[in-house]
Every structure is written in structure tokens, then in C-alpha cells.
């Protein structure tokens, strides 16, 4: 990412208005959108585009495990797709059926290219690299985005999420930090009537969540005054990579998590009593919810 996009430059050049910074994930964190997006949008297109119809049952289980119920929850769509391929290629039921699972080598090369892992990044990569796999990859990501636009609508924030954003806004520089395309984020935050509570909507076009947090907060806020709110291990890793605190929105317990943040977590953050044992207990409970080993291997 040698050349910053306009949005990345805007984020880098942002001048703090407050002494506190909060990054907030979107899918599965603010909105109950993970299930509908992955089960109704990602999974059907993955089966269709990648020719997984003969093993659709196992493909669906792999897609849902990686994107919803594992430590990979919330990662960018391209590494997630590769993980799905890897799980399927080693599963005995799939092997016995003689199913052809994409190798994903060209997608891996794109992932390692240094370009943004977005549709625009893929198209840029395809200017100098061509293959049937990359053509399918572009069809897949475009189809996913179109299906999301058609199906995912009318979402509202989890209970206590909007109230928390309203509480954050007067005292904290808040940003949406997500691996979702920015146009979908803008639409969803506007429809959810919460767009005005964040300074910027930062999606996959800028880069990884760690990169977004680094551009937005590095050198601008002390570590104990930077917080990332998220529902996935990748959110925790991004926060720790930039020296920020982390507040987990626990999958399956989102409403309780937001209520706890609204009633005590944010207050502790402002008062300087959040880090240490309080944060440690929250993270320990969070990490127990998302395993690495899929259920068919246990």
C-alpha cells in the first residue's frame, strides 16, 4: 500500500477533536448482520461460483464455521475463502466424493501482493495477472456484493449499541473500522440511523483493520485512551497490534455485551480504570467462544 488512497489520506490527516479514540467494527458487532450475510449471501455464491454443488452440505458447514463460529470470524473475505478451501480439501467426506476443490494459489498470490484486499485491489492485480481462478474470484466477490445489496436491508443496531454510540460521540473520536466494503457500510449505518455518531466509515478499501487503526490513531492518542470494539479475534489482534485496549462484543451475547459497555465499560474507559484485570477478564471470556477446531474434527 505504497500509495495512499484519498480516504486513507483523510484518515491519516485527521486531527483529534477529543483525547479519546474508539474504533468500532460493524458486521456482527453493531449490526446483527453476520448470519444473514454469510448464510444467505456468501454461502450460496461460494457454492455456485466455485462449483461446490456436489458437496454443498460440507461447503455450507465450512463457510459458516470459518466466518461465524471460529477464531477466523470477521476476517477479510479472501483469507476466509482460502480457509474454506483448505478445510474442504482435507475433509474425508469431501475426498471420498471425489469433489474438486479450488487450489486457491492465484488468490493467495493476490492476498500476498500488498494490494488492498478489496474488489478494486483485485481488479488492479488482474491488470498484470490473469487466470481462470482470478476471473472466478472477481465473479464471486461481485456476486456476493450484489446479493448483499439485494437481501441485506432494514438492519438496526443491537440494543444498547446506538445508545452507546450516542454516549461515545460527545467525548470521543469514533470511527467505523471494518473489513466490509465502504459503500455497504455507509448504507447500513445511514439506514440504522447511527452514521452521524462516527467521524469516518473505514472499510476494506483502505486496508486491514490494523492498518486503519494505525492510520487513525498512531501518535495521536495515548494507548490507555484508544479502544477497539469488536466481535472477532481479528479485532482483538488489530487492537493489540497498535497498543489499543479492546472491548469484546461476544457472539451470541451481543445485547448483554453492549448493555455492559453502556452501563460500565465506557465509563471505566473514560476514567482510566478499564485496562488491567477488567479488560483481561472480558478477553478471556470472549476467547472461549470461538474455537480453532471445527466440530467435524472434535
C-alpha positions in Angstrom: 0.0 0.0 0.0 2.7 2.4 -1.1 0.2 5.0 -2.4 -2.4 6.1 0.0 -6.0 6.4 -1.2 -7.9 9.6 -0.7 -9.8 8.0 2.2 -6.6 6.7 3.8 -5.1 10.2 3.5 -8.2 11.7 5.1 -7.8 9.2 8.0 -4.1 9.8 8.4 -4.6 13.6 8.4 -7.5 13.5 10.8 -6.8 15.9 13.7 -8.1 14.7 17.1 -11.1 16.6 18.4 -11.0 14.7 21.7 -8.4 13.0 23.9 -10.1 9.6 23.4 -10.3 7.3 20.3 -12.7 4.4 19.7 -12.7 2.1 16.6 -15.9 0.1 16.1 -16.4 -2.9 13.9 -19.8 -3.2 12.1 -21.0 -6.7 11.0 -21.8 -8.8 14.0 -20.7 -6.0 16.3 -23.0 -3.1 15.8 -25.4 -4.9 13.5 -26.9 -8.4 13.7 -25.8 -8.9 10.1 -23.2 -11.8 10.1 -25.8 -14.6 9.9 -27.8 -13.2 7.0 -24.7 -12.1 5.1 -22.8 -15.3 5.3 -25.7 -17.8 5.2 -27.8 -16.0 2.5 -25.1 -14.1 0.5 -21.6 -15.6 0.9 -22.5 -19.3 1.1 -24.8 -19.6 -1.9 -22.4 -17.7 -4.1 -19.5 -19.7 -2.9 -21.2 -22.9 -3.8 -22.4 -21.6 -7.2 -19.3 -19.9 -8.4 -16.7 -22.4 -7.2 -18.6 -25.5 -8.3 -19.2 -27.0 -4.9 -22.8 -28.2 -5.6 -21.8 -31.9 -5.2 -20.7 -31.2 -1.6 -23.0 -28.3 -0.8 -23.7 -29.6 2.8 -20.0 -29.7 3.7 -19.3 -26.4 1.9 -22.0 -24.7 3.9 -20.6 -26.1 7.1 -17.1 -24.9 6.3 -18.3 -21.4 5.2 -20.3 -21.0 8.4 -17.6 -22.3 10.7 -14.9 -20.1 9.3 -17.0 -16.9 9.0 -19.3 -17.2 12.0 -18.2 -19.8 14.6 -14.4 -19.9 14.7 -11.4 -17.8 15.6 -11.4 -16.7 11.9 -14.8 -14.9 12.4 -14.7 -11.5 10.8 -11.6 -11.8 8.7 -11.4 -10.4 5.2 -13.3 -12.4 2.6 -10.2 -13.6 0.7 -8.3 -15.3 3.5 -11.7 -16.6 4.7 -12.3 -18.2 1.3 -8.9 -19.8 1.3 -9.5 -21.3 4.7 -12.8 -22.7 3.5 -11.0 -24.4 0.6 -8.4 -25.8 3.0 -10.9 -27.3 5.3 -12.9 -28.8 2.5 -9.8 -30.3 0.8 -8.8 -32.2 3.9 -12.3 -33.4 4.9 -12.7 -37.2 4.4 -16.3 -37.0 3.3 -15.3 -34.5 0.6 -12.3 -36.6 -0.5 -14.5 -39.7 -0.8 -16.9 -37.9 -3.1 -14.0 -37.0 -5.5 -15.0 -33.3 -5.3 -12.7 -30.8 -7.0 -11.8 -28.1 -4.5 -10.1 -25.0 -6.0 -6.4 -24.8 -5.1 -6.6 -21.0 -4.5 -2.9 -20.4 -5.5 -3.7 -17.4 -7.6 -5.9 -15.9 -4.8 -3.1 -16.5 -2.3 -0.8 -14.6 -4.6 -3.2 -11.7 -4.7 -3.5 -11.8 -0.9 0.3 -11.6 -0.6 0.6 -8.8 -3.3 0.3 -5.9 -0.9 -2.7 -4.5 -2.7 -5.9 -3.8 -0.7 -7.9 -6.9 -0.3 -10.9 -5.3 -2.0 -12.7 -5.5 -5.4 -10.6 -2.6 -6.6 -7.4 -4.3 -5.3 -8.3 -7.5 -7.2 -9.0 -5.6 -10.4 -5.7 -3.8 -10.1 -3.9 -7.1 -9.6 -5.7 -8.6 -12.6 -4.2 -5.9 -14.8 -0.9 -7.8 -14.7 -2.1 -11.3 -13.7 -4.7 -13.4 -15.5 -6.1 -16.8 -14.8 -9.4 -18.6 -14.8 -9.3 -18.7 -11.0 -9.0 -14.9 -10.8 -11.9 -14.5 -13.2 -14.0 -16.7 -10.9 -12.7 -14.7 -7.9 -14.0 -11.5 -9.5 -17.3 -13.1 -10.3 -17.6 -14.4 -6.8 -16.9 -11.1 -5.0 -19.1 -9.1 -7.3 -21.9 -11.6 -6.9 -21.6 -11.5 -3.1 -21.7 -7.7 -3.1 -24.8 -7.7 -5.3 -26.6 -10.3 -3.2 -25.8 -8.3 0.0 -27.3 -5.2 -1.7 -30.4 -7.1 -2.7 -31.0 -9.1 0.6 -29.5 -7.2 3.5 -31.6 -4.3 4.3 -33.5 -2.8 7.2 -30.9 -3.8 9.8 -31.0 -2.0 13.1 -28.2 -1.8 15.7 -28.2 -4.3 18.5 -30.0 -3.0 21.7 -27.7 -0.6 23.6 -25.4 -0.2 20.5 -27.0 3.0 19.4 -27.2 4.3 23.0 -23.5 3.5 23.4 -22.6 5.4 20.2 -24.7 8.3 21.4 -22.8 8.3 24.7 -19.4 8.0 22.9 -19.9 10.8 20.4 -19.6 13.9 22.7 -16.3 12.8 24.3 -14.5 10.5 21.8 -13.3 10.5 18.3 -15.1 7.4 16.9 -14.6 5.6 13.6 -16.2 2.6 12.0 -13.3 0.1 11.4 -14.4 -2.8 9.2 -13.4 -5.3 6.5 -16.7 -4.7 4.7 -16.9 -2.6 1.5 -17.4 1.1 2.4 -20.5 1.6 0.2 -22.3 -1.2 2.1 -21.2 0.3 5.4 -22.3 3.8 4.5 -25.7 2.4 3.5 -26.1 0.3 6.6 -25.0 3.0 9.1 -27.3 5.5 7.5 -30.2 3.1 7.5 -29.5 2.3 11.1 -29.6 6.0 12.0 -26.1 6.0 13.5 -23.9 7.5 10.7 -23.7 10.8 12.5 -22.1 9.3 15.6 -18.7 8.4 13.9 -16.2 10.7 12.2 -15.5 8.3 9.3 -16.6 5.0 7.8 -13.4 3.0 7.1 -13.9 -0.2 5.0 -11.8 -2.8 3.2 -10.7 -0.3 0.5 -8.3 1.4 3.0 -6.7 -1.9 4.2 -6.7 -4.2 7.2 -8.3 -3.2 10.5 -4.8 -2.9 12.0 -3.8 -0.5 9.2 -6.9 1.6 9.6 -6.3 1.8 13.4 -2.7 2.7 12.8 -3.5 5.5 10.4 -6.3 6.9 12.5 -4.7 6.7 16.0 -0.9 6.3 15.9 0.8 9.2 17.6 -2.5 10.9 18.2 -3.8 9.3 21.4 -2.1 7.5 24.4 -2.6 3.7 24.5 -4.9 3.9 27.5 -7.1 6.3 25.6 -7.5 4.1 22.5 -10.2 1.4 22.3 -11.4 -1.1 19.7 -14.8 -2.6 20.0 -15.3 -5.8 18.0 -16.8 -9.3 17.8 -13.9 -11.2 16.3 -10.4 -12.3 17.2 -9.1 -10.2 14.3 -10.5 -7.1 16.1 -8.6 -8.1 19.2 -5.4 -8.7 17.3 -5.7 -5.4 15.5 -6.2 -3.5 18.8 -3.2 -5.2 20.4 -1.0 -4.6 17.4 -1.5 -0.8 17.7 -1.4 -0.7 21.5 -5.1 -0.1 21.9 -7.5 -1.5 24.5 -10.2 -4.0 23.4 -13.8 -4.4 24.3 -15.4 -7.6 23.0 -19.0 -7.9 21.7 -19.5 -11.6 22.5 -21.0 -13.7 19.6 -24.4 -14.9 20.8 -24.4 -12.5 23.7 -24.3 -9.2 21.8 -27.1 -7.4 23.6 -25.6 -8.2 27.0 -22.2 -7.1 25.8 -23.5 -3.7 24.6 -25.5 -3.2 27.8 -22.4 -3.9 29.9 -20.4 -1.4 27.8 -23.1 1.2 28.0 -23.6 0.9 31.8 -20.0 0.4 32.9 -17.3 -0.3 30.2 -17.3 3.1 28.6 -17.3 4.9 32.0 -14.3 2.8 33.0 -12.5 3.7 29.8 -13.0 7.4 30.3 -12.0 7.1 34.0 -8.8 5.2 33.3 -9.9 2.0 35.1 -10.5 -0.2 32.1 -7.1 -1.7 31.4 -5.7 -4.4 33.6 -7.9 -7.0 35.3 -11.2 -5.7 34.0 -10.1 -6.0 30.3 -8.3 -9.3 30.9 -11.5 -11.0 32.2 -13.5 -9.7 29.3 -11.0 -11.0 26.8 -10.7 -14.4 28.5 -14.5 -14.9 28.3 -14.5 -13.8 24.7 -11.8 -16.1 23.5 -13.6 -19.2 24.9 -16.4 -18.6 22.4 -14.6 -19.0 19.1 -12.6 -22.3 18.6 -10.0 -23.2 16.1 -11.0 -26.9 15.6 -14.2 -27.4 13.5 -17.0 -29.6 15.1 -16.5 -32.4 12.5 -12.9 -32.9 13.8 -13.8 -33.0 17.5 
